[in-house]
Amino acid sequence: MHVVRIHPNAGEGVSFWAEDDRGFNGGAGDLVDLLAMIAEYVDADSRIGEWRAELVPGQQSSSVVAQH
């Protein structure tokens, strides 16, 4: 299963940013917009089947935000 990691941004700019091991990197002002961006990215790459987004809250363990 493909994993996209979502990070809250404590600095200026976007509220959340995401990255994966295939080179995806994106950010958005809210989580819904970022998940939509990730879904578009995954849909465009036919090599990615099932995927999930994990919220990485600082130093704590990850939690699943969305899974498809």
C-alpha atoms as a printed R data frame, in Angstrom:
   type eleno elety resid chain resno      x      y       z
1  ATOM     1    CA   MET     A     1  0.000  0.000   0.000
2  ATOM     2    CA   HIS     A     2  1.283  3.443  -0.962
3  ATOM     3    CA   VAL     A     3  1.683  5.905   1.923
4  ATOM     4    CA   VAL     A     4  1.580  9.702   1.735
5  ATOM     5    CA   ARG     A     5  2.738 11.441   4.902
6  ATOM     6    CA   ILE     A     6  0.951 14.643   5.965
7  ATOM     7    CA   HIS     A     7  2.699 17.122   8.234
8  ATOM     8    CA   PRO     A     8  1.159 20.115  10.010
9  ATOM     9    CA   ASN     A     9  3.075 23.304   9.272
10 ATOM    10    CA   ALA     A    10  3.706 25.475  12.319
11 ATOM    11    CA   GLY     A    11  5.407 28.191  10.263
12 ATOM    12    CA   GLU     A    12  4.081 30.670   7.754
13 ATOM    13    CA   GLY     A    13  2.413 29.610   4.524
14 ATOM    14    CA   VAL     A    14  0.354 26.452   4.125
15 ATOM    15    CA   SER     A    15 -1.293 24.768   7.110
16 ATOM    16    CA   PHE     A    16 -0.399 21.229   5.961
17 ATOM    17    CA   TRP     A    17  2.154 19.731   3.595
18 ATOM    18    CA   ALA     A    18  2.550 16.179   2.311
19 ATOM    19    CA   GLU     A    19  5.266 13.990   0.812
20 ATOM    20    CA   ASP     A    20  5.855 10.415  -0.259
21 ATOM    21    CA   ASP     A    21  8.689  8.160  -1.382
22 ATOM    22    CA   ARG     A    22  7.936  8.760  -5.097
23 ATOM    23    CA   GLY     A    23  8.736 12.466  -4.960
24 ATOM    24    CA   PHE     A    24  5.307 13.961  -4.318
25 ATOM    25    CA   ASN     A    25  5.439 17.176  -2.314
26 ATOM    26    CA   GLY     A    26  2.493 19.527  -1.905
27 ATOM    27    CA   GLY     A    27  0.831 21.835   0.537
28 ATOM    28    CA   ALA     A    28 -2.562 23.389   1.203
29 ATOM    29    CA   GLY     A    29 -4.363 25.708   3.567
30 ATOM    30    CA   ASP     A    30 -6.601 22.952   4.905
31 ATOM    31    CA   LEU     A    31 -6.628 19.187   5.161
32 ATOM    32    CA   VAL     A    32 -9.562 18.681   2.770
33 ATOM    33    CA   ASP     A    33 -7.782 20.544  -0.045
34 ATOM    34    CA   LEU     A    34 -4.570 18.616   0.587
35 ATOM    35    CA   LEU     A    35 -6.383 15.251   0.500
36 ATOM    36    CA   ALA     A    36 -8.009 16.274  -2.799
37 ATOM    37    CA   MET     A    37 -4.569 17.157  -4.189
38 ATOM    38    CA   ILE     A    38 -3.186 13.787  -3.054
39 ATOM    39    CA   ALA     A    39 -6.144 11.940  -4.618
40 ATOM    40    CA   GLU     A    40 -5.520 13.693  -7.959
41 ATOM    41    CA   TYR     A    41 -1.829 12.768  -7.790
42 ATOM    42    CA   VAL     A    42 -2.586  9.120  -7.005
43 ATOM    43    CA   ASP     A    43 -5.273  8.883  -9.721
44 ATOM    44    CA   ALA     A    44 -2.794 10.230 -12.291
45 ATOM    45    CA   ASP     A    45 -0.194  7.557 -11.462
46 ATOM    46    CA   SER     A    46 -1.478  4.203 -12.687
47 ATOM    47    CA   ARG     A    47  1.266  2.368 -10.749
48 ATOM    48    CA   ILE     A    48 -0.312  3.357  -7.423
49 ATOM    49    CA   GLY     A    49 -3.209  1.149  -6.372
50 ATOM    50    CA   GLU     A    50 -4.395  1.364  -2.797
51 ATOM    51    CA   TRP     A    51 -3.065  4.259  -0.775
52 ATOM    52    CA   ARG     A    52 -3.396  5.883   2.596
53 ATOM    53    CA   ALA     A    53 -2.540  9.253   4.070
54 ATOM    54    CA   GLU     A    54 -0.894  9.356   7.479
55 ATOM    55    CA   LEU     A    55 -0.846 12.429   9.707
56 ATOM    56    CA   VAL     A    56  2.606 12.868  11.232
57 ATOM    57    CA   PRO     A    57  2.064 15.115  14.287
58 ATOM    58    CA   GLY     A    58  5.561 16.181  15.297
59 ATOM    59    CA   GLN     A    59  7.401 13.520  17.249
60 ATOM    60    CA   GLN     A    60  4.346 11.331  17.924
61 ATOM    61    CA   SER     A    61  3.455  8.223  15.971
62 ATOM    62    CA   SER     A    62  1.529  8.495  12.700
63 ATOM    63    CA   SER     A    63 -2.210  8.066  12.411
64 ATOM    64    CA   VAL     A    64 -4.205  7.238   9.284
65 ATOM    65    CA   VAL     A    65 -6.158 10.205   7.907
66 ATOM    66    CA   ALA     A    66 -7.562  8.598   4.754
67 ATOM    67    CA   GLN     A    67 -7.316  5.254   3.037
68 ATOM    68    CA   HIS     A    68 -8.449  4.317  -0.493
